[in-house]
C-alpha cells in the first residue's frame, strides 16, 4: 500500500553532495521529511523522497551549502505531465483504471486451504448453495457469518477462517481427524442381528469369535455366501434342549486365504507414437467460462498430442481478474509399427503384475504367493495365473429369525 501511495503522489530519486551533507540529513529528520532507499558512497548520498517534501528542502539546501540533483522522476504526476498532449491515450488509461476498479468489487478467485478429508468440490458446492461463487459482489460476503455456517454444516470442521484479500476469497479449515474414524464406524453399526459371511471362496486360516456362534474352524474351505459366524446364540434349558434364541451382530476376527485370477495379454505387434520434434502453440482468451475466439491458422499435423494450460490474469498479489489466457501446445507424431519380443513382453507383464499387486495391497491384502505362467500364441503373449492372498473376511447379511420351540408340557396343557 505504501508503494502505491508513493506512486500516486509522485516521488524523485536525488543525489546529495556538498559541504555538510550529514547536517542536511539531520534537518530533514527534524522537519519530518521521509527519505528511503538511501545509499552512501564517499561524499555522495542517494535517496528517494516525495514530491511534496522535495518542495520544502530549498531553505535547508542553502543553509547547509549542499547540492541536490534529481536523477529520476517517478509516479503518476510525472506520467500525466509527460503524456498531457495525448488526450485519447489519457482517456483510454482512465477508462482502463475505471474497469479495473469495477472488477475489484467482485470475487474472481476462491481458494480452499487446510482440508484433507473434505474435498474442494464439496466445499465449493456448499459455497454455491450459500450463493458464494466466482463473480459474487464482495459486499455480499459476510466472512464471520460464513465461518459460523461452515462449522455448523460440516461436523468434522472445528475451526475455519474466511478472508477477502483483493479479489480473492480464501477459506481455511481445520478438521477433527482424531474423532472422525470412530464416528464413521458408529454410524455404520446397527442393532440388527447380522451373520458374518464369506464374500468369496476361501480357506480359513484363523478365527477369533467375540460375539455370535462360530460355524467354521481353522483349515475349513468355504464357498462364497457361507455363514462363518451366526448372529444367533442358542439358549438351552436344563434338558439341554433349545429353549430360545438371543440375536446379536456377529463379531469376529477371521483371517482367510483367498485367490485372485490374473491375466494379461501382450500383442506381438503394436503401433507406437514417434514424435517428430515439431510443435505449434496457439493462444486463446477467455472471459470467465466464455471463449473469446482469436483467428489463428489451423493445425496441419495429421497426428498430434494436445497439451493445454489455463492461467488466470493477476494484476497484483491476490488481485485476480475474470480473464484467462489458455496456451495449447500441439506436438506432431507418426504411428510406426513396433514388434515386441519375448524379453520386452516379460518386462511389460512384470510392470503390469506389480501394479495389480499394489492395488491388492492398497485394499489391505497380504500377498502370500503369486504363480503366473507365460504362453506364446500366434499374435500375442499370454500371462495368466493366480495370486494367493491373506485377508480379513468382514461381510455381513441379516440373520434368519427362527421360531422359539415350545415345550411338550405346554402343548399338552393347551390341548387339555
C-alpha positions, 0 to 999 in steps of 0.5 A: 500500500505504501508503494502505491501511495508513493506512486500516486503522489509522485516521488524523485530519486536525488543525489546529495553532495556538498559541504555538510551533507550529514547536517542536511540529513539531520534537518530533514529528520527534524522537519519530518521529511521521509527519505528511503532507499538511501545509499552512501558512497564517499561524499555522495548520498542517494535517496528517494523522497516525495514530491511534496517534501522535495518542495520544502528542502530549498531553505535547508539546501542553502543553509547547509551549502549542499547540492541536490540533483534529481536523477529520476522522476517517478509516479503518476504526476510525472506520467500525466505531465509527460503524456498531457498532449495525448488526450485519447491515450489519457482517456483510454488509461482512465477508462482502463483504471475505471474497469479495473476498479469495477472488477475489484468489487467482485470475487474472481478467485476462491481458494480452499486451504487446510482440508484433507478429508473434505474435498474442494468440490464439496466445499465449493458446492456448499459455497454455491448453495450459500450463493458464494461463487466466482463473480459474487459482489464482495459486499455480499460476503459476510466472512464471520457469518460464513465461518459460523455456517461452515462449522455448523454444516460440516461436523468434522470442521472445528475451526475455519477462517474466511478472508477477502484479500483483493479479489480473492476469497480464501477459506481455511479449515481445520478438521477433527481427524482424531474423532472422525474414524470412530464416528464413521464406524458408529454410524455404520453399526446397527442393532440388527442381528447380522451373520458374518459371511464369506464374500468369496471362496476361501480357506480359513486360516484363523478365527477369533469369535467375540460375539455370535456362534462360530460355524467354521474352524481353522483349515475349513474351505468355504464357498462364497455366501457361507455363514462363518459366524451366526448372529444367533446364540442358542439358549438351552434349558436344563434338558439341554434342549433349545429353549430360545434364541438371543440375536446379536451382530456377529463379531469376529476376527477371521483371517482367510486365504483367498485367490485372485485370477490374473491375466494379461495379454501382450500383442506381438505387434503394436503401433507406437507414437514417434514424435517428430520434434515439431510443435505449434502453440496457439493462444486463446482468451477467455472471459470467465467460462466464455471463449473469446475466439482469436483467428489463428491458422489451423493445425496441419499435423495429421497426428498430434498430442494436445497439451493445454494450460489455463492461467488466470490474469493477476494484476497484483498479489491476490488481485485476480481478474475474470480473464484467462489466457489458455496456451495449447501446445500441439506436438506432431507424431507418426504411428510406426509399427513396433514388434515386441519380443519375448524379453520386452513382453516379460518386462511389460507383464512384470510392470503390469503384475506389480501394479495389480499387486499394489492395488491388492495391497492398497485394499489391505491384502497380504500377498502370500504367493503369486504363480503366473505362467507365460504362453506364446500364441500366434499374435500375442503373449499370454500371462495368466495365473493366480495370486494367493492372498491373506485377508480379513473376511468382514461381510455381513447379511441379516440373520434368519429369525427362527421360531422359539420351540415350545415345550411338550408340557405346554402343548399338552396343557393347551390341548387339555 
